[in-house]
Amino acid sequence: MAGVRQYETDIAIVGAGGAGVAAGIEARAAGARAIAFEQASEPGGAAIISGGGCLIVGSPLQQQNGIHDTPDLAFKDWIAWGGPSADVVWARYYIEHTLHDLYHWAEGLGAKWVDLKFQEGNSVLRWTRPERNGLGLMTRLIEGFRNKGGEIAPGIEITGLRRENDRVIGLEGRDAKTGEPVAVTSKAVVVATGGFNSNLDMVLEFNPALRNDRVLEGSGRGSTGAGHRLIRQAGGYLTHMDHIWFYVYATPDYRDPTQRRGLVFRLVPGNIWVNQQGRRFHNEAMSGGNSASPALLAQSPRHAWAIMDTPMTATMEIADPYYRDGDKVVRAKVVELLDNSPFIRRAGTLAELAEKMGVDVPAFLATVERYNQACEQRLEAEPEFGKPLKASKAFDTPPYYAVQIFPLARKNFGGVKTDLKCRVLDKHFEPIAGLYAAGEVAGMAGGHINGRAGLEGTMLGPAIFSGRVAGGWAAHAAGHGCGFVGKPNRS
Ligand SMILES: Cc1cc2nc3c(=O)[nH]c(=O)nc-3n(C[C@H](O)[C@H](O)[C@H](O)COP(=O)(O)OP(=O)(O)OC[C@H]3O[C@@H](n4cnc5c(N)ncnc54)[C@H](O)[C@@H]3O)c2cc1C
């Protein structure tokens, strides 16, 4: 094909994020040639900007902290939290492989697991954080893939699957900068393009009930659903697409010309959320996707205001590279946001703040007054919703701020249906020859491993794990290795 840049490999991977890089490592370990095509100029995807936390069961870190955990206990929590739409087989498969095939495997590549954090729904601490979060973990995985002879081809956007006699035989795409066409010939393809939560049209297509509300895009920039489209065209089966994990502590990015993206803010101790009626509606300490998000979505209209006074904003962090210089928060830019966003109100008195928010002024003042009294009486928890007051103080130091918060679509819990070898299934649940999918494009693993809610750490962990599974079986189909075996944590 004249004028077309050609690649030839055993395993062609679409997307060099958590799942794609893990697939490449596994394919290389089996002796297959592997190239990961990445549309961005750098690999890493959402995984590299993530918190990096993975749900890991029975780890040395848990033991060091005196925590007794078992796959059975984790599975019980998982199903209780995710509900009947969780894929029980994939959930078991992941949980039982977390110790050896995630924790120790990542350590073998140079990653270090440093601490544990409590997450809602877990009966013990098992959200396990790597050194330097997603950045640290992904840096090691990317190095590991390259050191094993894997290739990452950045700046190439894959736009189609090449097929011959019902078998996927490669990819087509283009150079993201020059538009030069690209053709890839391979023995198997692994699609690892991530989710679709940075594509608001797709979020609303699968959640039409939110069409009249402001919902924010909140995943990695590359999470636009490209892989879902490729696989849908090839006859792949998409499942549980309405299962989207929303977060609430996000305000529109006023610097984004489309105003579709959200900015997540954290570390504002003691802030309270009030609805447009001027009333609190939730225990703000329970800020997870299975507690706070349904509470916010039940408000009318579906937004709220995070109220803070000046000292509370002192430690505020914005989870966006613009507001950071490496590991440090750029305070001046946080202040710039507080002073300039049209979605943030500032006032010298609480009454003036209520007027600027357009809420019911007496109801708002009474809400803050009740909260302040609970703080002043040094109660352990405020009586209305039971929020512990350890990190709280009275609202008493102007200027006061009200940050408008909207549901932010962060993670996809539905996607491409696969079997336990990560082979993409069609509507008859038959595998499509030569086609594999892993990670968030496959609802993190298999299609819907989490169900409606995740215990946290159940996105990146399964994405990496299913990437390994896909890479192993794709290599096997290409004539290399015996498929993914791993080492279950089960005697
Ligand atoms: C801010 C943030 C924090 C998070 N924190 C956590 C956490 O602590 N714990 C947890 O479990 N989960 C977390 N997650 C979720 C987790 O990061 C993702 O679920 C995970 O990274 C998914 O891995 P993936 O490989 O499927 O997708 P990604 O890591 O997003 O990789 C997909 C890659 O495919 C590329 N791509 C897409 N389309 C194409 C195309 N057509 N051609 C070529 N390349 C393409 C993308 O550019 C991207 O690089 C977080 C997510 C975000 C956004």
PDBQT file of the ligand as one rigid body, heavy atoms in Angstrom, charges set to zero:
ROOT
HETATM    1  C1  LIG A 501      -8.152  10.888  38.003  1.00  0.00    +0.000 C 
HETATM    2  C2  LIG A 501      -8.418   9.418  38.071  1.00  0.00    +0.000 A 
HETATM    3  C3  LIG A 501      -8.055   8.722  39.218  1.00  0.00    +0.000 A 
HETATM    4  C4  LIG A 501      -8.268   7.351  39.279  1.00  0.00    +0.000 A 
HETATM    5  N1  LIG A 501      -7.852   6.673  40.398  1.00  0.00    +0.000 NA
HETATM    6  C5  LIG A 501      -8.048   5.333  40.454  1.00  0.00    +0.000 A 
HETATM    7  C6  LIG A 501      -7.584   4.588  41.575  1.00  0.00    +0.000 A 
HETATM    8  O1  LIG A 501      -6.930   5.098  42.487  1.00  0.00    +0.000 OA
HETATM    9  N2  LIG A 501      -7.864   3.245  41.616  1.00  0.00    +0.000 N 
HETATM   10  C7  LIG A 501      -8.552   2.628  40.607  1.00  0.00    +0.000 A 
HETATM   11  O2  LIG A 501      -8.811   1.427  40.712  1.00  0.00    +0.000 OA
HETATM   12  N3  LIG A 501      -8.934   3.299  39.512  1.00  0.00    +0.000 NA
HETATM   13  C8  LIG A 501      -8.685   4.620  39.399  1.00  0.00    +0.000 A 
HETATM   14  N4  LIG A 501      -9.061   5.302  38.280  1.00  0.00    +0.000 N 
HETATM   15  C9  LIG A 501      -9.588   4.528  37.129  1.00  0.00    +0.000 C 
HETATM   16  C10 LIG A 501      -8.437   3.837  36.381  1.00  0.00    +0.000 C 
HETATM   17  O3  LIG A 501      -7.364   4.738  36.234  1.00  0.00    +0.000 OA
HETATM   18  C11 LIG A 501      -8.893   3.378  34.994  1.00  0.00    +0.000 C 
HETATM   19  O4  LIG A 501     -10.050   2.591  35.137  1.00  0.00    +0.000 OA
HETATM   20  C12 LIG A 501      -7.783   2.565  34.326  1.00  0.00    +0.000 C 
HETATM   21  O5  LIG A 501      -6.683   3.391  34.063  1.00  0.00    +0.000 OA
HETATM   22  C13 LIG A 501      -8.275   1.929  33.030  1.00  0.00    +0.000 C 
HETATM   23  O6  LIG A 501      -7.159   1.370  32.370  1.00  0.00    +0.000 OA
HETATM   24  P1  LIG A 501      -7.225   1.176  30.811  1.00  0.00    +0.000 P 
HETATM   25  O7  LIG A 501      -5.903   0.660  30.376  1.00  0.00    +0.000 OA
HETATM   26  O8  LIG A 501      -8.415   0.412  30.458  1.00  0.00    +0.000 OA
HETATM   27  O9  LIG A 501      -7.438   2.652  30.237  1.00  0.00    +0.000 OA
HETATM   28  P2  LIG A 501      -6.402   3.858  30.222  1.00  0.00    +0.000 P 
HETATM   29  O10 LIG A 501      -5.409   3.716  31.303  1.00  0.00    +0.000 OA
HETATM   30  O11 LIG A 501      -7.193   5.091  30.129  1.00  0.00    +0.000 OA
HETATM   31  O12 LIG A 501      -5.631   3.659  28.821  1.00  0.00    +0.000 OA
HETATM   32  C14 LIG A 501      -6.312   3.714  27.593  1.00  0.00    +0.000 C 
HETATM   33  C15 LIG A 501      -5.368   4.298  26.554  1.00  0.00    +0.000 C 
HETATM   34  O13 LIG A 501      -5.906   4.081  25.251  1.00  0.00    +0.000 OA
HETATM   35  C16 LIG A 501      -5.634   5.217  24.451  1.00  0.00    +0.000 C 
HETATM   36  N5  LIG A 501      -6.552   5.244  23.312  1.00  0.00    +0.000 N 
HETATM   37  C17 LIG A 501      -7.895   5.440  23.349  1.00  0.00    +0.000 A 
HETATM   38  N6  LIG A 501      -8.398   5.383  22.100  1.00  0.00    +0.000 NA
HETATM   39  C18 LIG A 501      -7.359   5.151  21.268  1.00  0.00    +0.000 A 
HETATM   40  C19 LIG A 501      -7.246   5.001  19.846  1.00  0.00    +0.000 A 
HETATM   41  N7  LIG A 501      -8.317   5.046  19.045  1.00  0.00    +0.000 N 
HETATM   42  N8  LIG A 501      -6.026   4.780  19.318  1.00  0.00    +0.000 NA
HETATM   43  C20 LIG A 501      -4.912   4.695  20.108  1.00  0.00    +0.000 A 
HETATM   44  N9  LIG A 501      -4.968   4.848  21.451  1.00  0.00    +0.000 NA
HETATM   45  C21 LIG A 501      -6.179   5.060  22.032  1.00  0.00    +0.000 A 
HETATM   46  C22 LIG A 501      -5.837   6.363  25.416  1.00  0.00    +0.000 C 
HETATM   47  O14 LIG A 501      -5.242   7.558  24.949  1.00  0.00    +0.000 OA
HETATM   48  C23 LIG A 501      -5.195   5.814  26.686  1.00  0.00    +0.000 C 
HETATM   49  O15 LIG A 501      -3.825   6.120  26.748  1.00  0.00    +0.000 OA
HETATM   50  C24 LIG A 501      -8.873   6.668  38.194  1.00  0.00    +0.000 A 
HETATM   51  C25 LIG A 501      -9.250   7.373  37.050  1.00  0.00    +0.000 A 
HETATM   52  C26 LIG A 501      -9.016   8.738  36.976  1.00  0.00    +0.000 A 
HETATM   53  C27 LIG A 501      -9.407   9.462  35.718  1.00  0.00    +0.000 C 
ENDROOT
TORSDOF 0
